[in-house]
Amino acid sequence: MDQDKTHFGFEQVPLNEKVKRVAGVFHSVASKYDAMNDLMSFGIHRLWKRFTLAQTGLKAGQRALDLAGGTGDLAMKMSRMVGPTGEVVLSDINASMLNVGRERLIDAGIAGNLQYVQANAECLPFPDDYFDCVTMAFGLRNVTDKDAALRSIFRVLKPGGRLLVLEFSKPVVPGLSPIYDTYSFKILPMMGKLVANDAESYRYLAESIRMHPDQETLKNMMQAAGFEKTNYHNLTGGIVALHKGFKF
């Protein structure tokens, strides 16, 4: 691929255009994002996120960053885990998603230990060695320079801190891939059309999943960024994987 270009789904676009194109997708789907997540995953995304939260190791008084945190599913739970003496930052590059997340958490009565920061994962505006845990659920595949984002996350983690990346991955169960492909490319855009009046955004989401690094490749990328004790758990037959790495 041309080094001045990157993938936007299956399409090649100039590097500086991907951020705008991805922003357009999430501006479009923000208001229906939670409803579509429940519908697309048959509610299973809640179990994936519950498993992720169990791996955070967060304790009262600690700091956590929910990166590409969208509507705040993880941030909401982590704010309770760290308590009033802790801090959780909900961060997203997309203003529409961040606004939906802020309104949702305020409506839920969660305040005090939560902050909201619009930021690009590739150049995080936080001090070195600041967070005990960084989570990123279904966001890394939309980042233009994933290696830069992993290095940026590594920098802001405290020694002993951990990164958890929950992301769509490559099915590992025999016979699952063709079923998953049919669902992704036929049914998913149809759902997007019916529920969010936006088939194209959900077609992009399906394509972006296919262009995302597989389990072993992402593990190697995390190690190259400096993470140690890196491993992953396949969930739902590898349709989703949770990658974990530590900074020492």
C-alpha atoms as one frame of an Amber mdcrd trajectory, in Angstrom:
protein
   0.000   0.000   0.000   1.109   3.551  -0.747   2.840   4.869   2.397   0.860
   8.118   2.088  -2.404   6.190   2.192  -4.248   4.044   4.702  -7.343   1.850
   4.857 -10.837   3.188   5.410 -12.607  -0.131   5.420 -11.606  -1.770   2.136
 -10.961   1.603   0.491  -7.532   3.290   0.335  -7.635   6.954   1.362  -4.998
   9.641   2.036  -3.632   9.464   5.588  -5.011  12.875   6.535  -8.490  11.937
   5.292  -9.133   8.876   7.442  -9.717  10.828  10.665 -12.408  12.925   8.941
 -14.039   9.889   7.358 -14.120   7.965  10.656 -15.469  11.083  12.390 -18.293
  11.190   9.865 -19.226   7.589  10.632 -19.453   8.178  14.375 -21.191  11.556
  14.102 -23.801   9.678  12.083 -24.292   6.735  14.464 -23.738   8.394  17.882
 -27.390   8.787  18.863 -28.218   5.152  17.970 -24.870   3.643  19.023 -26.016
   1.863  22.195 -29.206   0.506  20.636 -27.260  -0.795  17.636 -24.633  -2.435
  19.879 -27.331  -4.395  21.686 -29.001  -5.344  18.420 -25.834  -6.251  16.478
 -24.311  -8.394  19.230 -27.610  -9.754  20.612 -26.564  -8.137  23.897 -23.350
 -10.161  24.126 -21.206  -6.985  24.066 -22.248  -6.496  27.685 -20.616  -9.809
  28.623 -17.452  -8.902  26.687 -17.252  -5.609  28.597 -17.959  -7.286  31.938
 -15.039  -9.651  31.307 -12.842  -6.652  30.422 -13.782  -4.839  33.629 -12.863
  -7.942  35.648  -9.361  -7.789  34.124  -8.698  -4.132  35.054  -7.528  -4.871
  38.583  -8.720  -1.393  39.578  -8.839  -0.436  43.237 -10.172   2.532  45.164
  -8.142   5.688  44.615  -6.607   4.661  41.274  -6.735   6.426  37.902  -8.172
   4.921  34.717  -8.513   6.099  31.129 -11.361   4.794  28.978  -9.967   5.577
  25.536 -12.282   5.760  22.529 -14.805   5.350  25.324 -17.790   6.506  23.299
 -20.989   6.346  25.301 -19.216   5.406  28.522 -20.096   1.761  29.257 -16.689
   1.009  30.777 -16.152   4.456  32.316 -19.427   4.197  34.216 -18.412   0.948
  35.899 -14.783   1.994  36.451 -15.862   5.196  38.203 -17.538   3.011  40.833
 -14.470   0.757  41.096 -12.049   3.603  41.858 -14.505   5.432  44.111 -14.574
   9.102  45.145 -10.807   9.217  45.760 -10.034   7.867  42.293 -10.309   9.355
  38.818 -11.675   8.119  35.495 -11.181   9.965  32.218 -13.637   9.217  29.423
 -11.886  10.144  26.192 -12.942   9.980  22.561 -11.715  11.694  19.389 -15.324
  12.193  18.311 -17.237  15.082  19.906 -20.656  13.573  19.128 -19.819  10.301
  20.867 -18.263  12.102  23.834 -21.341  14.313  24.237 -23.648  11.288  24.198
 -21.422   9.625  26.813 -21.346  12.709  29.032 -25.130  13.141  28.929 -25.668
   9.452  29.619 -23.369   9.382  32.667 -24.734  12.634  34.076 -28.270  11.240
  33.693 -27.080   8.170  35.609 -25.968  10.429  38.456 -22.270   9.774  37.958
 -20.058  12.795  38.509 -17.260  13.885  40.813 -14.537  11.431  39.790 -15.225
  11.529  36.024 -13.621  13.814  33.466 -14.282  14.101  29.729 -11.456  14.775
  27.272 -11.659  14.904  23.478  -8.329  13.458  22.338  -6.566  11.555  19.568
  -5.169   8.228  20.793  -1.989   8.802  18.768  -0.977  11.851  20.851  -2.648
  11.714  24.247  -2.655  15.005  26.218  -1.834  13.425  29.589   1.354  13.354
  31.702   3.814  10.463  31.626   3.196   7.617  34.107  -0.300   8.877  35.016
  -2.863   6.052  34.734  -3.087   2.689  36.491  -5.197   1.245  33.692  -6.159
   2.158  30.119  -9.081   0.460  28.403  -9.940   0.707  24.720 -13.081  -1.096
  23.573 -13.822  -1.295  19.847 -11.753   1.778  19.057  -8.265   0.705  18.008
  -9.340  -0.487  14.565 -10.482   3.057  13.731  -7.112   4.637  14.602  -4.979
   5.659  11.612  -1.563   4.911  13.191  -2.132   2.074  15.644   1.567   1.788
  16.537   1.679   5.472  17.503  -1.445   5.013  19.623   0.058   2.037  21.466
   3.240   4.013  22.175   1.162   6.965  23.401  -0.815   4.703  25.737   2.397
   3.120  27.027   3.777   6.569  27.874   0.783   7.635  29.991   0.605   4.369
  31.946   2.284   4.124  35.327   4.912   1.420  35.836   2.865  -1.616  36.814
  -0.112  -0.280  34.850  -1.994  -2.284  32.261  -3.642  -1.804  28.876  -6.777
  -3.717  27.904  -7.803  -3.676  24.230 -11.198  -5.209  23.528 -11.633  -5.464
  19.777 -13.160  -7.507  16.995 -10.678 -10.094  15.786 -10.411 -13.236  13.653
 -12.752 -16.197  14.289 -10.882 -19.325  15.366 -13.741 -21.836  15.483 -13.940
 -24.002  12.334 -16.882 -23.024  10.133 -17.592 -19.751  11.952 -15.964 -17.399
   9.421 -18.435 -17.853   6.513 -21.419 -17.434   8.858 -19.837 -14.334  10.383
 -19.074 -12.915   6.917 -22.686 -13.338   5.801 -23.908 -11.644   8.956 -21.378
  -8.779   8.677 -21.823  -7.917   5.024 -25.489  -8.750   4.438 -27.409  -8.398
   7.694 -25.417  -5.714   9.508 -25.823  -2.974   6.850 -29.521  -3.860   6.683
 -29.830  -3.339  10.448 -27.964  -0.047  10.097 -30.428   1.063   7.440 -33.506
   0.083   9.440 -32.439   1.290  12.903 -29.983   4.146  12.283 -30.995   5.008
   8.681 -27.341   4.528   7.752 -26.303   1.368   5.914 -22.964   2.813   4.734
 -21.547   3.455   8.220 -22.266  -0.115   9.254 -20.785  -1.428   6.032 -17.605
   0.500   6.955 -17.648  -1.019  10.444 -17.787  -4.534   8.966 -14.938  -3.741
   6.565 -12.817  -2.111   9.300 -13.062  -5.300  11.357 -11.624  -7.311   8.446
  -8.708  -4.871   8.052  -7.809  -4.953  11.770  -4.711  -6.984  12.791  -5.381
 -10.540  13.931  -4.734 -11.737  17.484  -1.039 -12.577  17.147  -0.249  -9.480
  15.058  -1.801  -7.149  17.637   0.028  -8.958  20.436   3.316  -8.375  18.581
   2.436  -4.705  18.013   1.839  -4.247  21.744   5.188  -5.858  22.531   6.914
  -3.582  20.007   5.386  -0.577  21.825   7.004  -1.745  25.078   4.296  -3.821
  26.731   5.268  -6.986  28.608   3.399 -10.106  29.779   1.187  -9.541  26.735
  -1.566 -12.066  26.082  -5.101 -12.294  24.756  -8.359 -14.095  25.431 -10.573
 -15.117  22.518 -14.248 -14.441  23.196 -17.219 -15.824  21.239 -14.994 -18.011
  19.093 -12.476 -15.254  18.349 -15.034 -12.843  16.888 -13.757 -10.623  19.700
 -10.458 -10.773  21.589  -9.291  -9.033  24.753  -5.581  -8.168  24.622  -3.764
  -7.344  27.856  -0.276  -5.919  28.350   1.662  -4.399  31.261   4.167  -1.571
  31.588   7.065  -2.401  33.914
